[in-house]
Amino acid sequence: MWTRSFTLYLGARAVSLLGDAMMPVASALAIGRFYGIAGVGYVLALWTASAVLVMLFGGVVADRIGARRLMIGADLLRVGTQAAVAVAFLDGAPPYALLLTTAFLSGIGAGLFEPCVNGMVPLVAKDPQRANATLKIAEAITQLAGPALAGVLIVVAGPVFIYTADAATFLVSAVCLLLVRVVVPRTGPSNVLSDLRRGWEEFKARSWMWSVILVWVFWGVLVIGPSVPLSSQVIGADYGWVMAALGLGTVLGGLVAIRLRPRRPLAAGAVALSGYVAVPLTVALGPPLPLLMAGHLLGGCALAFWSVMWSTSVQTQVAPDVVNRVNAYQVAGSVAGMAVGQALAGPVTALVEPRAFMLGSALVTAGVVAALLLIRPVRRLGREPQEAADRSISLPAGSPT
C-alpha cells in the first residue's frame, strides 16, 4: 500500500484535513469577536450552501479532466480565499462582505474537492480498504488535534497567523497532489447535462447505494445533524474530553478495518454501526464522565468501521470513468440530511428537551441499523465488483422510502 503515490496522497489529505478541522474554531473565535454568533453562523451557512451547490458539477468535471487536477485547482482556490482573509485581519475587523465572499468561494473549492476524494483512492492504492482505513485514522487524528491547535493559535498568534497557516495547508496539499502520478480514465465527448444524467443513471442503477442514502437522510436529520449542538449543550464543560474519546474510537475503528476483511462489507459495517447507539444513549442518560467517554469511544469505532466499508464498496463497485459523478450524488445526499438536522437543532430545543431528543436519536440509530440489514442488496453486496443491474429493490415494510 505504501507506494509513492499513496504516501503523497495521504500527506495531502492529512494536512488538508488538519486545516479543515482548525477552521470552525478559528472562525468562531476570530469572526465572532467582531460580528457575534449570528455573523459566524451566516458565514458557515454560506460556505456549506456553496459547497452543496457545485458538488454535482464537481463530479462531472473530475470525470472529464481527472480528479487530481480538479483537487489541485480547488486547493489553490482555497489558498487564495484564506490568504485574503488573513490580509484583511491585518487592519483589525475585516469587512463582513469580504468574509461572506471568501466563504462562498472557499465553499465552492470544498464542493469541487469532495467528490474527488473517493475516486482518487483506487488510483493511488491497490488495496482500497486498507487505504480507506488509513485515511480514516488520519482524519480522526486531525479532528483531535485541529480544534485544540486552533484554540491555542488564535489566542497566542491571532487570526492573521491562523488564516495564513490554513492557506499554507491547502498549498502543501496542492503540491503533494501535483507530485502524484495517476492514469486518468479516458472519457468520450459529451456535455454537462448528459454527464450529470449518466452519473444519475449509474447512481440509480445501484439499489444498494441509493437505498443507503435514503436511510442516511433520516440518520443525518435525526442523529448526526443535531448531535454536536445538542450534545455540547447537554454535556457542557466536559464536551472536549468526550469528543477526544470519539476521535480515539475513530482511530481504533480504522485500525480494525485495516485487519478485518468481511466477505459482505456493507452487512458487516451495518452490524458494527449498532455500536453508535451508545453515543446518543449515553448523552441522554447522563452517566459519569468515564462511562460517557466509553460510549463515545465505542461509537467512534463503530462509525469509522462503517465508513471504511462504505467508501471501499463505492470505490470497488463503480467504474473508474464515472466514480466521481456517482460519488458526488451520494455525498450530496448525505450532506443534505446533516444540514437539515443542524438547522433544526435550535428550534427543536424549544419543543423537546435535549436529553429526550438524544434518546430518540438512539432509537433512530437502532432503526437505521435494522433498515440497512433488512435491505437485501445492502445485506448481500460482496467484495467483488458487480454490474449495475440491480435496479429492483426489496425494502422492508415501514422502511424510510
VONU-741873 format. One record per residue: residue in one letter; x, y, z of N, C-alpha, C in turn. Coordinates in steps of 0.02 Angstrom, whole numbers, plus 50000, padded with zeros to 5 digits. Each point is the difference from the previous one (the first is absolute). Layout:
aXYZXYZXYZ ...
***
This chain:
m500414993950000499595006150000500435006350000 w500594999750031500405006150009500425001549939 t499665001249944500335002449940500125007550006 r500415002749955500135007250001499365003949991 s499574997849954499385003649986499545000150061 f499934994250033499554999850058500285004250057 t500654999750010500315003950054499885007549989 l500095002249937499885007049985499265001850008 y499564995549979499285001350006499805000350074 l500264995550040499865000150072500255006550031 g500595002249979500265006350026499565005949981 a499765000049938499565005449977499355000150039 r499714994150010499364999750037500105001850073 a500544997650031500105001350072500085007450014 v500415003449960500125007150014499395004249982 s499644997949947499395003649982499464999050054 l499944993950025499514998650053500175003850064 l500645000950014500205003850059499765007249993 g500095002949940499765006749989499245000550007 d499644995049973499274999950006499784999650073 a500364995950039499824999150070500145006350042 m500485003949979500175006150037499495005649989 m499715000249940499645006049980499345001450038 p499604994950018499395001750038500155003750065 v500514997650037500195003450062500295006949985 a500445000349950500305006449982499475005149979 s499524997749959499485004549977499565002450058 a499824995350043499575001950057500335005250044 l500664999250013500355004650044500185006549966 a500254999549938500245006049965499435004349974 i499534996849964499445003849972499505001850054 g499894995550047499525001350054500205005950043 r500655001350005500245005750039499735006649974 f499915000449934499775006249969499275000049980 y499744994149982499334999849971499514995450037 g500224997050055499564996150042499824993249972 i499584996450037499814993249981499634999949933 a499555004849990499635000249937500475001149941 g500505004250009500485001249947500384993849981 v500204996150051500344993649986499534995249965 g499384999750023499514995449971499885001349927 y499935006349981499885001649930500604998249956 v500605001250025500604998349961500034992449989 l499904996150053500044992849993499434997249957 a499405002950006499444997849960500125001349926 l500295005849984500145001549930500534995349972 w500494998450042500524995249979499684993249982 t499564997550044499684993649988499565000249938 a499625005349993499545000549943500375000149934 s500545003849996500385000349937500334993349984 a500234996450053500304993449989499504995149970 v499404999850029499484995549974499795002049930 l499995006549986499775002649936500424997449942 v500664999550009500444998149945500224992850002 m499794996350051500274993350011499874995349940 l499395000149973499844995649944500425001749939 f500085006549988500415002149943500744998350011 g500205000050064500694997950015500124992949979 g499514995650011500074993149978500064999549924 v499625004049964500034999949927500695002249975 v500235005650028500655002749978500564995150018 a499964996950058500524995350020500054994149953 d499424997549977500014994449953500255002149931 r499955006549985500235002449935500765001349999 i500255003650050500705002149999500434996150049 g499704995950041500384996350050499935003050069 a499904995750050499895002450069500605003950027 r500604997849983500605003250027500045007349979 r499885001349936500045006949975499485004550034 l499394997450008499485004050030500155001350074 m500274995050034500185000950071500545005450008 i500495000049955500525005150002499705007049990 g499555000649950499675006449989499595002250060 a499644995350031499605001750059500445002250058 d500584996750009500465002050053500275007049987 l500195001549939500275006649984499485005550010 l499374998549984499475004850012499955001650075 r500054994950041499955001050072500635003250030 v500574999149968500605003750020499865007549993 g499695001949943499855007149989499495002850049 t499474996250014499485002750044500265000850071 q500364995050025500255000450069500545005350007 a500415000849949500515005250002499685006949999 a499455000849962499655006449998499715001850068 v499734995150035499735001350067500565001850048 a500564996549994500575001550044500235007249991 v500055002249937500205007049987499495004950027 a499364998349993499475004450024500025001050075 f500224994950037500045000550073500595004450023 l500455001849954500565004350019499775006850025 d499445002349974499745006650019499464999750054 g499964994350034499494999250052499414996349974 a499405002950004499394996749978499964999949924 p499994994149968499944999849927499295001749979 p499915002849940499325001449976499584993649998 y499405000450025499584993950003499844997449930 a499945004649952499874998049931500574995749973 l500625001750020500574996049979499974993150031 l499814999550063499954993550032499484995649966 l499435003049981499494996249965500244997849931 t500345004549965500254998349933500514994450002 t500475000550046500514994850005499704993450024 a499495000450044499674993850021499654996649941 f499695004049958499664997349941500504996649953 l500565003449987500514997249955500354994050031 s500135000350065500314994350034499544993949999 g499345001350009499524994549996499994996949931 i500065004149948500044997349932500614995449994 g500575002250028500594995849999499884993350034 a499675000250058499854993750036499524995749960 g499505003149968499524996249961500314996849939 l500515003249970500364997049944500474994550023 f500285000950059500504995350026499694993450024 e499445000450036499734994350036499814994149954 p499685001149942499824994249958500614996149975 c500595003150002500604996849974500334995350050 v499845000850064500374996650053499954992449992 n499394997449992499924992849992500304997549935 g499915004049946500244997849935500754999449995 m500375003850041500734999849997500294993750032 v499654997350050500294994550039500194994049957 p499554997449956500194994349959500575001549951 l500115006449985500545001949954500685000150034 v500015000750066500645000550035500144994050045 a499524995550008500094994250045499684993849969 k500364994450001499734993849974499534996650049 d500035002050063499574997250052499575005650028 p499425001549969499605005850022499784999650072 q499854993950026499754999650069500535002350049 r500614997549994500525002150046500175007449991 a499975002349938500135007149987499465004350034 n499374998149993499465003750031500065000050076 a500194994350028500074999650072500575004550024 t500545000249963500565004350018499815007449995 l499625001749948499765006949992499525001850056 k499594995350021499535001350055500385001250066 i500544996450011500415001250060500315007049997 a500255001949941500295006749993499475005350013 e499394998949975499465004750011499845000750074 a499994994350034499845000250072500535003850039 i500634999049982500545003450035499955007549989 t499865002149939499935007249987499395002950035 q499474996150007499415002450036500145000950074 l500474996050026500215000850069500455006050009 a500485000749954500525005150008499785006949974 g499605000149947499835006449967499675005150045 p499434998350032499665004950043500445002550057 a500374995450033500445002150055500555004749975 l500304998249942500525004349972499735006949982 a499405000149971499705006349980499875004450062 g499754996950053499875003950061500635003150028 v500554996349999500635002750025500275005549955 l499994998849934500295004749953499615006649998 i499344999650006499615006249996500135004450060 v500164996950057500165003950061500715002649998 v500474995649980500715001750002500215004449942 a499774998249939500255003349939499505004449966 g499344998950011499505004349970499734997349934 p499475003149974499664997549940500435000449936 v500455005149995500425000649941500424993749991 f500314997850055500434994149997499604993849983 i499424999150033499644993749991499704999449930 y499775005649972499754999749931500574999149950 t500585002750015500594998849958500204992750004 a499994997150060500164993050008499504995649962 d499365001950001499504996149964500135000449925 a500175005949975500175000649929500594995549983 a500494999750046500594995949988499834992649996 t499504997750039499824992949997499734998249931 f499615004449971499744998749933500565000349947 l500495004350011500565000449954500414993650002 v500144997550061500374993750007499604994349968 s499354999850010499584994949969500065000249924 a499975006149971500055000749927500674997549974 v500545001650037500674997849978500054992450003 c499754996950054500024992750005499604996849943 l499415002749985499604997249946500335001149932 l500355005449992500365001349938500534994749986 l500294997450054500534994949994499734993049991 v499344999150012499704993349991499954998549925 r500144993949982499954997949930499454994649995 v499475001749964499454995349990499805000049927 v499684994549979499744999349932499265002150002 v499835005049961499315002649998499604996049949 p499434996850020499584996449952499755004749946 r500034997749937499785004149944499244999849994 t499715005849984499285000449989499875003049931 g499454998049970499825002549934499715007050005 p499895003249941499705006750000499294999950026 s499825005150038499335000450030499895007150023 n499395001350026499875006650029499824999150073 v499935005750035499914999850072499354996450019 l499465001549965499364996950017500024992549989 s500304997849945500054992749989500454996750051 d500525003550021500444997250052499634999450066 l499625005250018499604999650061499494994449996 r499694999249941499504994749991500334993250006 r500594999349971500364993650005500174998350072 g500245005050038500144998850070499384998050039 w499435003349985499384998350034499774993049983 e500074998149936499804993249979500424994750035 e500665001350005500444995350034499834999650074 f499865005750030499815000150071499344996350010 k499515001549958499334997050007500014992649987 a500464997749956500024992949983500264995650057 r500315003050049500284996150056499545000850059 s499544995450008499505000750053500314999850069 w500564996450008500335000050065500245006950019 m500195004049949500275006750014499445005050017 w499505000549956499505005150013499554998350059 s499934993550014499614998250060500365002050064 v500674999350001500385002250058499945007550008 i500045003849945499955007250005499315002250025 l499474996649978499345001550026499974999150076 v500284994550022500014998850072500445005250034 w500545001949967500485004650029499725007150007 v499515001749959499685006550008499665000450069 f499654994750018499684999850067500535000350055 w500544996449990500554999950048500285007150008 g500105003649944500285006750003499545004950035 v499344999649984499525004750028499904998950075 l499964993750020499794998450068500574997850047 v500594998849973500554997650043500625004449992 i500334999649942500655003349992499935007649999 g499525002649962499925007249994499925003650067 p499524997950041499905003550065500504998050054 s500424995149987500414997150052500475005150033 v500385003749960500505004550030499675005650041 p499525003949972499715005450041499644997450062 l499644994449995499624997650057500474996650051 s500474996049977500454996650046500435004950038 s500265005149964500425005050034499605003750054 q499365001249988499595003450049499874995750061 v499884993549988499854995450055500624998550041 i500564998749967500614997750035500365005850034 g500025005849967500305005950030500764999949999 a500325001450057500725001050003500414993849982 d499714994150007500364993849985499954998049927 y499715004249958499884998249931500654998549962 g500535003850016500644998849966500274993050013 w499944997750064500234993250016499594994749964 v499365001349995499564995149966500164999649926 m500135005849968500185000049929500694996749989 a500445000850048500654996649995499914992550001 a499534997550042499864992850002499704997749934 l499565004149971499714998349935500544999549947 g500475004850001500554999849951500454993950010 l500144998250063500404994150012499654993849976 g499344999750010499614994449974500044999549924 t500015005849966500075000049927500664997149979 v500545001750037500654997049985499974992450008 l499704997650054499964992850012499584996649945 g499455003349979499604997249947500384999449935 g500425005149986500424999649940500504994350004 l500304998950059500474994550008499674993349991 v499394999350027499634993749990499854998949927 a499825005449964499834999449929500614998249957 i500605001750023500604998049964500074992450000 r499834996850057500124992850008499404995749980 l499395002350015499414995949989499735001149930 r499924994649962499775000549931499384995649990 p499415002450020499404995949996499804998449928 r499684994249992499794997949933499445004449974 r499575002450044499465004749982500115006550039 p500365004849970500235005850038499445004550027 l499475001249960499475004450024499604996850056 a499894993549996499654996650054500415000250064 a500654998749994500445000450059500025007150028 g500035004949954500015007050023499365001950035 a499434997649976499365001650032499964996950070 v500244993850007500014996850066500445004150048 a500595002049975500455004050042499685006750019 l499615002949954499705006550012499545000050061 s499754994150019499574999650059500355002650062 g500674999850000500375002650057499925007550008 y499795003549947499925007350006499395001950042 v499564995250013499445001450045500245002750067 a500614997850020500275002150065500125007550004 v500105003349943500155007250001499405004150023 p499445000049963499435004050024499704997250065 l500064993450011499704997050059500355002550063 t500675000150000500365002350059499885007550012 v499945003949947499855007150008499315000950033 a499524996049977499325000550028499974997950072 l500374994750019499974997450068500425003850049 g500525003649975500425004050044500394996150051 p500374994849981500394996250049500635003950020 p500394997450047500645003250017500465000549938 l500475004750002500435001449943500354993849971 p500294995550041500334994249971499534995749956 l499374999150023499534996149960499795003949938 l499945006550006499835004249942500554999549947 m500625000250022500564999449954500044993049970 a499844994950039500014993149975499484999149945 g499405003050010499494999549949500215003349935 h500335005850004500245003449940500594996449968 l500414996850041500544995949973499724994449957 l499494996550026499684994749962499675002749937 g499655005750007499665002949942500485002249946 g500565002950019500505002149950500284994149963 c500144994650036500254993949968499494997249951 a499364999850020499474997349958499915004149936 l499985006650008499895004349942500594999849951 a500614999650026500594999749957500004993549959 f499824994450032500004993749964499485000249944 w499395002550015499495000649948500255004549943 s500315005650017500235004749950500504996849952 v500464996050027500494996749957499664994949955 m499544996150027499644995049959499615003549945 w499695005750016499605003649950500455002949945 s500535003550019500445003049951500314994749955 t500214994450029500304994749960499494997149951 s499384999250021499494997349956499875004749941 v499965006550013499905004849946500574999749951 q500614999850025500595000249956500074993749959 t499824994250027500114993749965499414998049956 q499415002850013499404997949964499825004849943 v500335005849995499835005049949500595000649952 a499855000349935500515000449949500415006550008 p500664999749987500435005950011499795006149960 d499704999149941499845005849958499395003950025 v499624997150047499415003650026499995000550076 v500534997650033499984999650073499945006850033 n500305005249971499965006650031499305002949996 r499654998949944499315002449994499544996250048 v500084993550003499584996050045500145002050072 n500645001050016500185002050068499705006750017 a499965004649951499705006650013499274999350020 y499634995649968499294999150017499934997250071 q500424995050018499914997150066500245004650055 v500525004049987500235004850051499485005550009 a499735002649944499515005450005499394997750039 g499774993749988499444997450038500144999550074 s500594997850017500194999350070500045006850035 v500325004849966500105006650030499335003650009 a499544999049952499355003450004499644998450065 g499984993650018499674998150062500335003050061 m500675000150001500355002950057499875007550006 a499985003449942499875007250001499325001650029 v499494996049981499335001150026499994998850075 g500344994750023500044998550071500335005650039 q500545002949973500345005550034499545006150006 a499635001449945499565005850000499424999150050 l499784993950010499434998750043500194999350074 a500654999550013500214998850070499755005550047 g500055006349978499785005550042499254999950013 p499585000049947499284999950011499754993950040 v500354994349992499794993950035500025000950075 t500515003750024500085000850073499425003950031 a499635003849959499415003550026499414995450009 l500034994249968499444995350002500154993850042 v500634997749997500204993850033500635001250041 e500014997350060500595000550042500584996349967 p500615002949997500554996949963500144992850018 r499974998150064500134993150019499474995349971 a499385002349998499474995949971500114999149925 f500225005449967500144999449928500574995149988 m500535000250041500564995549991499804992750012 l499534998950046499734993350009499654997649937 g499625004649969499694998449936500514998649946 s500565003650001500544998849951500294993050008 a500044997650063500254993250011499534994949969 l499345001150008499514995549970500035000349924 v500105006049972500055000849927500624996249975 t500565000450037500604996449980499884992549996 a499664997350050499834992949999499554998449940 g499535004549984499574999149942500395000349935 v500505004449996500415000549940500384993549988 v500294997350053500364993649994499544994549976 a499404999750030499524994849979499805000949928 a499885006349978499815001249931500554997949952 l500625001650016500564998149956500044992449992 l499924996450056500064992749997499394996749968 l499445003449998499404997149969499975001349925 i500415004649975500025001349928500454994849966 r499714995949958500364994249973500635001849962 p499995004949953500615001649964500575002450045 v499835003550054500515002250048500284994050037 r499554995750022500214994150039500424995249959 r499864999549935500334994949959500605002549961 l500125006549999500565002649960500664997050024 g500374997249953500644996950017500595004549984 r500594997350005500615003849988500155000749925 e499794995149960500165000149929499555004949963 p500285003849951499585004649961499454996449964 q499415003149996499444997249964499725005149953 e499634997749950499705004549952499455004150034 a499915006249975499485004350027499334998249971 a499764993950015499384997649971499474998650052 d500165001450064499524998550053499505005750006 r499585000849949499575005949997499374999150042 s499844994050020499434999150044500264999050071 i499585001450048500234999650070499424997750044 s500154995850046499514997650048500115003650066 l499575004750015500065003950062499524997350052 p500195000150062499564997650053499415004750010 a499464997350025499435004150015500185005150053 g499805006349988500135005250048500705002949995 s500404997949950500675002749994499975007049969 p500535004050009499985007049979500055000749924 t499445000149964499995000949929499515005649984 
***
